[in-house]
């Protein structure tokens, strides 16, 4: 049986990847140590998801391994040598603000951890497809220099601007403020590309906007749509940081993202890099997201606006997915924003209210 290794297998994208890969006939090994509970507290723990995956799938097992532990990572990959066909790297420290509180931990997880995985893959399965979950934060705050116009509920580009349909990989990653998180992820992103180009390995960095879905354990510092819906449903106060709530994000469902993983794995390329997200199909401003969550939950959100924007945060981000779609023309996002938000609410509201 072919094997896959999924890091961060208890998280939103990792758990989605486990399910899809098992159903596609893979024996899946998860690498997960529930660092998310350390980052964001007990409500964000991945422990319950890992337990559920283990109980549901006979072809899945989870290893409690820190990706910074070079020897443990190497052993895991050595045990899979000869069978390993795909690596999905979804483990990370994912928050702007948390990174600033502990830069060393952030960098060693995101950068050094990625290097240990790449090197283990090169030693034991150099032909395996290596899929890295990167981020649009590698571009720093360069998108904030775009000529945005302010409307009643959102910031928006003029319709004739080259990036109106979304930002592509022609945008530089230089001469910008990235946040410390953006720097650690940029280092990982470039290393993944380099292993592809230098060693000829099939690798891809997917620079995504907001990732979301009903399995997301959103927290104040990460996973805005899930956390926003939770606050709306439970009456928990919410703070919007900066830009008068008119900052724009695209949102991609974890199922659409994992479908892109499988498309790439079916026809991989060395050192590939793409922007990927909800694009023009699935995006919103904070104000629009609040209105949508209130409408779905049937109650008002208690929220306040902070004048302080997060360092390196984007005023506007919509991904141009056309480069990926040109290489993989069968892929497109299936879940729109309203559908995503309703699924998040319907799958979680009873649990949220019970634990509020």
C-alpha positions as CSV (number, residue, x, y, z in Angstrom):
1,X,0.0,0.0,0.0
2,X,1.4,3.5,-0.9
3,X,2.1,5.7,2.1
4,X,1.7,9.4,2.9
5,X,3.0,11.4,5.7
6,X,1.0,14.4,6.9
7,X,2.4,16.9,9.4
8,X,0.0,18.8,11.6
9,X,-2.4,15.9,11.0
10,X,-4.8,17.0,13.8
11,X,-5.2,20.5,12.4
12,X,-7.7,21.9,9.9
13,X,-5.8,21.1,6.7
14,X,-3.9,18.1,8.1
15,X,-7.0,16.3,9.2
16,X,-8.7,17.0,5.8
17,X,-5.7,15.6,4.1
18,X,-5.7,12.5,6.2
19,X,-9.3,11.7,5.3
20,X,-8.8,12.3,1.6
21,X,-5.6,10.3,1.4
22,X,-6.9,7.3,3.3
23,X,-10.0,7.3,1.1
24,X,-7.7,7.4,-1.9
25,X,-6.0,4.2,-0.8
26,X,-3.0,5.5,1.2
27,X,-1.6,4.3,4.4
28,X,-1.2,7.6,6.3
29,X,1.2,8.5,9.0
30,X,0.4,11.6,11.0
31,X,3.0,13.8,12.7
32,X,1.3,15.8,15.4
33,X,2.2,17.0,18.9
34,X,-0.7,19.3,19.7
35,X,1.4,22.5,19.8
36,X,-1.8,24.4,18.9
37,X,-3.0,24.0,22.5
38,X,0.2,25.7,23.6
39,X,-0.2,28.5,21.1
40,X,-3.9,29.3,21.7
41,X,-5.0,27.4,24.8
42,X,-7.1,24.2,25.5
43,X,-10.1,25.1,23.2
44,X,-7.7,25.0,20.2
45,X,-6.3,21.6,21.0
46,X,-6.0,19.1,18.2
47,X,-6.1,16.1,20.6
48,X,-9.8,15.2,20.0
49,X,-9.4,15.4,16.2
50,X,-6.4,13.1,16.3
51,X,-8.3,10.6,18.5
52,X,-11.3,10.7,16.1
53,X,-9.1,10.1,13.1
54,X,-7.4,7.2,14.7
55,X,-10.7,5.6,15.7
56,X,-12.2,6.2,12.2
57,X,-9.4,5.0,9.9
58,X,-7.6,1.7,10.3
59,X,-5.0,3.0,7.7
60,X,-4.1,6.0,9.9
61,X,-1.7,6.2,12.8
62,X,-0.4,9.3,14.6
63,X,3.2,9.8,15.8
64,X,3.7,12.3,18.6
65,X,6.7,14.0,17.0
66,X,8.0,17.6,17.1
67,X,9.1,18.5,13.5
68,X,12.1,20.3,15.1
69,X,13.4,16.9,16.4
70,X,15.6,16.0,13.5
71,X,16.3,12.4,14.7
72,X,12.6,11.6,15.3
73,X,11.6,13.0,12.0
74,X,14.3,11.0,10.2
75,X,13.2,7.8,12.0
76,X,9.6,8.4,10.8
77,X,10.7,8.8,7.2
78,X,13.1,5.9,7.3
79,X,10.3,3.6,8.5
80,X,8.3,4.7,5.4
81,X,11.2,4.4,2.9
82,X,10.2,2.4,-0.2
83,X,6.5,3.2,0.3
84,X,6.3,6.9,0.8
85,X,4.8,8.7,-2.2
86,X,3.5,12.1,-0.8
87,X,4.3,14.4,2.1
88,X,1.8,17.0,3.1
89,X,3.4,19.6,5.4
90,X,0.7,21.4,7.2
91,X,2.4,21.8,10.6
92,X,3.2,25.4,11.6
93,X,3.1,28.2,14.1
94,X,0.4,30.1,12.3
95,X,-0.1,33.4,14.1
96,X,1.3,36.9,13.5
97,X,0.9,38.0,17.1
98,X,2.1,34.7,18.7
99,X,5.3,34.9,16.7
100,X,6.2,38.2,18.2
101,X,5.8,36.8,21.7
102,X,8.3,34.0,21.0
103,X,10.3,34.5,17.8
104,X,12.7,31.7,18.4
105,X,10.0,29.1,18.7
106,X,8.1,30.5,15.7
107,X,11.2,30.4,13.5
108,X,12.4,27.0,14.5
109,X,9.0,25.4,14.0
110,X,8.3,27.1,10.6
111,X,11.8,27.3,9.1
112,X,14.0,24.6,10.8
113,X,11.1,22.2,11.0
114,X,10.5,22.4,7.3
115,X,14.2,21.9,6.6
116,X,14.2,18.7,8.7
117,X,11.3,17.4,6.8
118,X,12.8,18.3,3.4
119,X,16.1,16.6,4.3
120,X,14.4,13.5,5.6
121,X,12.4,13.3,2.3
122,X,15.6,13.8,0.3
123,X,17.3,11.0,2.2
124,X,14.6,8.4,2.2
125,X,12.0,9.2,-0.5
126,X,13.4,11.9,-3.0
127,X,10.7,11.1,-5.6
128,X,7.9,11.7,-3.1
129,X,5.8,14.7,-3.8
130,X,6.4,17.4,-1.1
131,X,3.4,19.7,-0.6
132,X,4.1,22.7,1.7
133,X,1.3,24.9,3.1
134,X,2.8,28.4,2.8
135,X,1.1,31.7,3.2
136,X,0.4,35.0,1.5
137,X,2.3,36.7,4.4
138,X,5.5,35.9,2.5
139,X,4.7,39.1,0.5
140,X,4.8,41.2,3.7
141,X,2.8,44.4,3.6
142,X,3.5,45.2,-0.1
143,X,-0.3,44.7,-0.8
144,X,-0.9,47.7,1.4
145,X,0.7,49.9,-1.2
146,X,-2.0,49.1,-3.8
147,X,-4.3,52.0,-4.8
148,X,-7.3,50.9,-2.7
149,X,-10.5,52.8,-2.8
150,X,-12.8,52.9,0.3
151,X,-16.4,51.9,-0.1
152,X,-19.2,51.6,2.4
153,X,-18.2,48.2,3.7
154,X,-14.8,47.3,2.1
155,X,-11.6,48.5,0.5
156,X,-11.3,47.6,-3.1
157,X,-9.0,48.0,-6.1
158,X,-10.2,49.8,-9.3
159,X,-11.6,47.4,-11.8
160,X,-8.9,48.2,-14.3
161,X,-6.0,47.4,-12.0
162,X,-3.8,44.4,-13.0
163,X,-4.4,42.8,-9.6
164,X,-8.2,43.4,-9.5
165,X,-8.8,39.7,-10.2
166,X,-6.3,38.8,-7.5
167,X,-2.6,39.0,-6.6
168,X,-0.3,36.6,-8.5
169,X,3.3,35.5,-7.8
170,X,4.7,38.4,-9.8
171,X,4.4,40.5,-6.6
172,X,7.9,40.8,-4.9
173,X,8.5,39.5,-1.4
174,X,11.3,42.1,-0.8
175,X,11.3,45.6,0.7
176,X,8.3,45.0,3.0
177,X,7.4,44.4,6.6
178,X,6.5,40.7,6.9
179,X,5.8,40.2,10.6
180,X,8.1,37.7,12.3
181,X,5.7,35.0,11.3
182,X,5.9,36.1,7.6
183,X,9.7,35.8,7.8
184,X,9.7,32.3,9.2
185,X,7.2,31.2,6.6
186,X,9.1,32.9,3.8
187,X,12.3,31.0,4.8
188,X,10.4,27.7,4.7
189,X,8.7,28.6,1.4
190,X,12.1,29.4,-0.3
191,X,13.7,26.3,1.1
192,X,10.9,24.1,-0.4
193,X,11.4,25.8,-3.7
194,X,15.2,25.3,-3.5
195,X,15.0,21.6,-2.7
196,X,12.8,21.3,-5.8
197,X,15.1,23.3,-8.1
198,X,18.5,22.3,-6.6
199,X,17.8,18.6,-6.0
200,X,15.1,18.1,-8.7
201,X,12.5,17.0,-6.1
202,X,8.8,17.4,-6.8
203,X,7.9,20.2,-4.4
204,X,5.3,23.0,-4.2
205,X,4.8,26.0,-2.0
206,X,1.1,27.0,-1.9
207,X,0.8,30.6,-0.7
208,X,-2.7,30.7,0.7
209,X,-5.0,33.3,2.0
210,X,-7.4,32.5,4.9
211,X,-7.9,28.8,5.4
212,X,-11.2,27.7,6.9
213,X,-13.9,25.1,7.3
214,X,-16.0,23.4,10.0
215,X,-13.1,21.6,11.5
216,X,-11.2,24.8,12.3
217,X,-10.6,25.4,16.0
218,X,-10.4,29.2,15.5
219,X,-8.9,31.4,18.2
220,X,-8.5,35.1,18.6
221,X,-5.0,35.0,17.2
222,X,-5.7,32.7,14.3
223,X,-8.6,31.4,12.2
224,X,-10.7,34.5,12.0
225,X,-13.9,33.2,10.3
226,X,-14.3,30.3,12.6
227,X,-13.6,32.4,15.7
228,X,-15.9,35.2,14.5
229,X,-18.7,32.8,14.0
230,X,-18.1,31.3,17.4
231,X,-18.1,34.7,19.1
232,X,-21.4,35.6,17.3
233,X,-23.0,32.3,18.3
234,X,-22.0,32.5,22.0
235,X,-22.1,36.2,22.7
236,X,-18.4,36.5,23.2
237,X,-17.0,40.0,22.5
238,X,-14.9,40.4,19.4
239,X,-12.2,42.9,18.5
240,X,-11.5,44.0,14.9
241,X,-7.9,45.3,14.5
242,X,-7.5,48.3,12.3
243,X,-8.6,49.6,8.8
244,X,-12.1,50.4,10.2
245,X,-13.1,46.8,9.6
246,X,-12.9,47.2,5.8
247,X,-9.9,45.0,5.2
248,X,-10.6,42.2,2.7
249,X,-9.6,38.5,2.8
250,X,-10.3,35.6,0.6
251,X,-11.2,32.3,2.2
252,X,-10.7,28.8,0.9
253,X,-12.4,25.7,2.4
254,X,-10.0,23.0,3.5
255,X,-11.6,20.5,1.2
256,X,-10.9,22.7,-1.8
257,X,-7.3,23.1,-0.7
258,X,-6.7,19.4,-0.3
259,X,-8.3,18.8,-3.7
260,X,-5.5,21.1,-5.1
261,X,-2.9,19.0,-3.2
262,X,-4.2,15.8,-5.0
263,X,-4.2,17.5,-8.3
264,X,-0.6,18.6,-7.9
265,X,0.5,15.1,-6.7
266,X,-1.0,13.6,-9.8
267,X,1.3,15.7,-12.0
268,X,4.0,17.2,-9.8
269,X,6.7,19.7,-10.8
270,X,10.0,20.6,-9.2
271,X,10.2,23.8,-7.2
272,X,6.6,25.0,-8.0
273,X,5.0,28.0,-6.3
274,X,1.5,29.2,-6.6
275,X,-0.9,31.6,-4.9
276,X,-4.1,29.8,-3.9
277,X,-7.2,30.9,-2.1
278,X,-10.9,31.7,-2.5
279,X,-10.1,34.4,-5.0
280,X,-12.9,36.5,-6.4
281,X,-15.2,33.5,-5.8
282,X,-15.0,33.6,-2.0
283,X,-13.9,36.8,-0.2
284,X,-15.2,39.4,2.3
285,X,-14.3,42.4,4.4
286,X,-14.5,42.1,8.2
287,X,-17.7,44.2,8.2
288,X,-19.2,42.0,5.6
289,X,-18.2,38.9,7.6
290,X,-19.8,40.3,10.7
291,X,-23.0,40.9,8.9
292,X,-23.0,37.4,7.4
293,X,-22.3,35.7,10.7
294,X,-25.1,37.7,12.4
295,X,-27.5,36.8,9.7
296,X,-26.6,33.0,9.9
297,X,-26.6,32.9,13.7
298,X,-29.7,35.0,14.1
299,X,-28.2,37.3,16.7
300,X,-26.0,40.4,16.9
301,X,-22.2,40.2,17.6
302,X,-20.8,42.4,20.4
303,X,-17.7,43.9,18.9
304,X,-15.3,46.8,19.0
305,X,-12.9,48.4,16.6
306,X,-9.2,48.8,17.6
307,X,-7.2,51.5,15.8
308,X,-4.1,49.3,16.0
309,X,-3.7,47.1,12.9
310,X,-1.5,44.0,13.3
311,X,2.1,44.6,12.1
312,X,2.5,43.5,8.5
313,X,-1.2,42.7,8.2
314,X,-2.9,43.1,4.8
315,X,-5.5,45.8,4.0
316,X,-6.6,43.7,1.0
317,X,-5.8,40.3,-0.2
318,X,-7.5,38.3,-2.9
319,X,-5.5,35.4,-4.5
320,X,-5.1,35.1,-8.2
321,X,-5.5,31.3,-8.7
322,X,-5.1,31.4,-12.5
323,X,-1.5,30.2,-12.5
324,X,-2.4,27.0,-10.6
325,X,-5.6,26.6,-12.8
326,X,-3.5,26.9,-15.9
327,X,-1.3,24.0,-14.8
328,X,-4.1,22.1,-13.3
329,X,-7.2,23.1,-15.3
330,X,-9.6,20.7,-13.5
331,X,-9.3,22.5,-10.2
332,X,-11.5,25.3,-9.0
333,X,-12.9,26.2,-5.5
334,X,-16.3,24.7,-4.9
335,X,-17.3,26.3,-1.6
336,X,-18.4,29.9,-1.6
337,X,-18.2,32.2,1.5
338,X,-21.8,31.8,2.5
339,X,-21.7,28.1,2.2
340,X,-18.5,27.9,4.3
341,X,-19.9,30.1,7.0
342,X,-23.1,28.1,7.3
343,X,-21.2,24.8,7.5
344,X,-19.0,26.2,10.2
345,X,-22.1,27.3,12.2
346,X,-24.2,24.2,11.7
347,X,-21.4,21.8,12.6
348,X,-20.2,23.6,15.7
349,X,-23.0,25.7,17.3
350,X,-24.2,23.1,19.8
351,X,-20.7,22.4,21.0
352,X,-19.8,26.1,21.2
353,X,-23.0,27.0,23.2
354,X,-22.5,24.0,25.5
355,X,-19.0,25.1,26.4
356,X,-19.5,28.8,26.4
